[in-house]
Every structure is written in C-alpha cells, then in structure tokens.
Amino acid sequence: MRLKLTAIFSLTIFTTLIHYDLFARAGGGGGKGGGNILGLLLWGIYTLIISIILFFKVRKSKKIIAIDSQYDSFWNFEQMRNNGKEVFFKMQEAWMQQDIDMVKDIITQRLYEDYKTQLEVMKNAGEKNILSDINVSNVRIIGCEDYLDNSHDSYIAHIKGDIIDYTINEQTNEVIKNAKKESENFADIYHFKRKDNKWLLDHIDNKVHIWDVIRTKNYHEN
C-alpha cells in the first residue's frame, strides 16, 4: 500500500509540474512542455510512464475486442483504429471550416451542440483556427466496453501526432495565437459510442493527463 501511494504521489507531481501552452484544434487545445531542464527531465519521465501504461491498456483492449468479435463482428480492432484516425481528420477539417454540419453524421447530438456553440463563439469574436501539416503517428485503442445492450457499447482511442495550429483574426489576418506557427506534438483521447452499427464520436479530450489514461475501462459483459 505504501509503495502504491508513493507511486501515485510521484505521478501527481509529474502531471502538475508539466506546463502546456494551449492552442485550439478540434476539442479545445494542444501544446508543448516547458523548455527548462527540469521540465524536460520530468517530461521524459512522464513520457516513459505513460508509454508503459498505454502498452498495457492496448493489450487489454485487444483481448476484450478479440472476445467480443467472436459474438459480434462489429467489434474489429483494426477497423476501430482506422475509424479513430479518419474521424480525427474529419473533425479537424470541420473545425477549421467552422462548419460542424460537415461531421453531423459521425458525432453524437451532444457533441454537435457543444461544438456548434464553441464555433459560434469563435465566429462572433472574428477568430478562425488554422490547422496544417497534420501528422498522426499512432492510434491506440485503450478502452472498450461491450454490453449485452449494444446501445451502451463504447471505445476510446488515444491519438498521437504533431500539427501546426494557430489562430487568426479574420478581419486583419493577424496571427493571435502561436504567432511563430510552430509545429507542436499532441495527444488526444477520442470517446466513441455505438449507435446501431455505427461508431459516433461523443467527446474529445485533448488536455490529456495520465489519470485520463489510467481510468479508461476495458469490460465485457457476459
């Protein structure tokens, strides 16, 4: 118990000290770690720890999905990974075009209303988010829940890569966020829900902390 508490305390310190400068890709933000030596050291430790956790989460998800696929062909690990990547790119395009109707058929009503509101706020402020040079380096399935009632089924994709993400004032074309147009690493968590035989995106978390990964659930209801 003491060892467990020490590990939790240490992880809390790592996640607290690491600083992010937030931008605004679809979901609300992205960023980079602090540039000082201590920040880089903590970032390195944090990256190692979260990589280990992700490895075990993916392994568990694969086992659950392998079981699920025997009874329901809708559960397919590679198709779910590909879906996560495809939806990611479609969301970025809709966000940059400030037109959530472009993705209305692949998201839940809850997410539709949320993003419609966010985009209206940006439009009224005369701001537009520009996204370019998007590279997705890895898509991991880190959580999946299969229930006897399919309407409760869900899965979680961890999407990692790099992107140039900046915001302009549409009237002046002045860059008001990320003026240097620097490429940044990102890690997003996409939450999908099942509706009939289709996965709909329900929530995006792009301010990912280690606890968000730890608490993802893998479950198969017998």
Secondary structure, 3 states (H helix, E strand, C coil): CHHHHHHHHHHHHHHHHCCCCCCCCCCCCCCCCCCCHHHHHHHHHHHHHHHHHHHHHHHHHHHHHHHHHCCCCCCCHHHHHHHHHHHHHHHHHHHHHCCHHHHHHHECHHHHHHHHHHHHHHHHCCEEEEEEEEEEEEEEEEEEEECCCHHHCEEEEEEEEEEEEEEEECCCCCEEECCCCCEEEEEEEEEEEEECCEEEEEEEECCCCHHHHHCCCEEECC
